[in-house]
Amino acid sequence: MRALSGVVPVLALATVVAAPARAAGRTLPVGTVLPVTFETTVSSATSRPEEKVLAKLREAVRVGDATLPAGSELRGHVISVRRPGKVKGRAALSLAFTELAVGNKTYAIATRRISLLAPPQHGKDAKIIGGGAGAGAIVGAIVDGKEGAAKGALVGAGAGTGVVLTTRGRDVSIPAGSRWRLRLVRPLVVD
């Protein structure tokens, strides 16, 4: 009986040591890339904060003994949205994924936030105003010579400025079907 009592603690210790080793083999580390295809469209023109966002893994992800099958669903939400301004202020959109559904199991995940910012419109606005001034100068010159060109340029620039003041900048969006590569910012243990 004494010989068996020494074996039980050794077996228990072996079980305790083996459990973390198995968990480490089923862990997707920070930085693991998740190739996804968006299932929903997200846009600075139509989306609102807290709106749900869905994507699916487009291929299996394998790290060690951990495998996430293709088709697993990522669920997230829009964090912030800013519409573009009429004169200044660029469109912006940010979102994050917080859940991963694999079969009938759901895991809490943390991925890098996706943040989009529309390009600046300054050059485009200047071209619209300059184009209006140029067109006005040509029409003014035809109608009234040199003096008409100056007046026409002012009128045309005013018209171009009016267009800029009434037109919003470009929105940003991620259409359904878009392919992205997300990265984990926390390890994920799968079973």
N, C-alpha and C positions, 0 to 999 in steps of 0.2 A: 504494500500500500504506500509505503514511503517513497518508493521509486516513482510512482505515478503522480504524487503530489508535486514533484519537481517539474514534471512535464507540462502540467496545466499552465503555470505561469509563463513558460517559454512559448507555448502555443498562443496564449493571449497576447503576449508581446509581439509575436510575429504577425498576428492579425491587425494590431494597432499600427505597426510599421507599414504593412501592405496597403492599408486603406488610403493614406496620403499619396502613396506612389500611384495607385490607380486613379485617384482624383487628378493628380498632376498630368497623367496621360490623357485625360479627358478634358483638359483645360485649353481653351483658345486664348493665347496671350494677348496683351495689349499690342495694338498695331496690326492684328489680323485683318486682312482685307476681305470684305464681303461684297462680291459683285452682284448688284441688284438691278432690277428693272422696275421702274415706277408703275404702279397700277392706277394711281390717281394723278390728276393734273393739279399743280400748285402754281399760283400766279399772284403777283402783287396787285393785279387788277381785280381779282375775284376772291382770293382766299382771306380768311380771318384768323386771328390768333386762336389757338386751341383746336382748330379744325383738324380732323383726322387725316393722316397720310399713310398710304399702304404701298409696300414694295415687296417683290419676291426675289429670292436668290435665283439667279439665272444659271448657276452651276453649283455643284457640290463643293463644300469647303472642308478640307481634311487637314488636321494638324495633330500629329501623334495618333492616339486612339480616338480622338474626337472627330466626329463627322456631322456636318449640317447638310442634309440633302437638298438638292435643287428643288425649287418650288416652296421652300420654307418661307413663311410670311413674316415680314418686318412691319411693325406698327409704330407709328409715331404721330407727331402733331406739329402744326405750325407754331413757332415761338413768337415771331414778330413779322409785321407787314408794314411797309410804308409806300404809299402811292407817290408817283413822281409829281413834282410841282409844275406850275405853268411857266415860271421864270427860273426858279432855282429849286434844288431839292431833287435828288435822284431816287428812283425806286429802289427798295431793298426788301429782302425776304430771307428769313432764316427758319430752319426746321431741324428736328432731331428725332431719331428713332429710339424707343424705350422698351420695346417688347419684341421677342422673337418666338413665333409659334412653329414648333416642329412636331408634326403629327398632332396628338392631343395633349402635348406638353407646352407650357408657355414659360419662357425665361425672361427675367429682367435683364436688359442690356443697356450699354452706354456706348454710343458711337459719336464720332466727331460731328459737330453741328455743321449743317450745310448752310452757308450764307452767300447770298447773291446780291450784287450791287450793280445797278445799271451804269453804263458808261456816261461820262459827262456829255452834255449837249451844247456846250459853249460854241464850238466850231460850227455846228449845224445852225444854231440861232443866228450867228454872225452871217452865215451864207444867205439865210432867208432875208435878213434885213438888208444886206449888201445887194442881193439879187433884186429886191424891191426898189432900192435906190437906183441901181443900174437901169432897170426897165423904165422907171419914171424919168430918168435923165434922157433916155433915148426918145421916149414919146414927147417929152417937153421940147427937146431939140428939134424934132420934126415939126411940131406945132409952132414954136416961137423962138427958134434959134438958140443962141447962147444963154440968154436970160431964162428962157423956157426950160433949158436943160437943168439949170440950178433949181428952179422951182419944182420941176418934175422929180429930181433926185430927192428933195425933201418930202414930197408927197409919197413917193415910192418907199422911202425909208420908213415913213410913218405907217404905211400899209403893212410893210414887212414886220415892223415892231408889233402892230396889232395882231398879226398872225401868231407871233411868238408868245404874246401875252395870253392868247386864248387856247393855245395848244399845250397839252401836257407832254412831259418827256416820255421816254420809252419805259414800258413796264418790263419786269423780269419774270420768267416762268420756267417751270420744269414740266413739260407735257408728259402725259401717260405714255409709256413705252420708252421713255428715256432711260439710258443705261448709265449707272453711276457706280463708283467704287467707294464703299464706306469703310472706315477703320474703327475697330474697337478701341475705346479709351479705358476700359476696365476689363480684366480677365473674365472669361465666361466658362463656367464649368457645366458640361452637358452630361446627362446620364442616359 
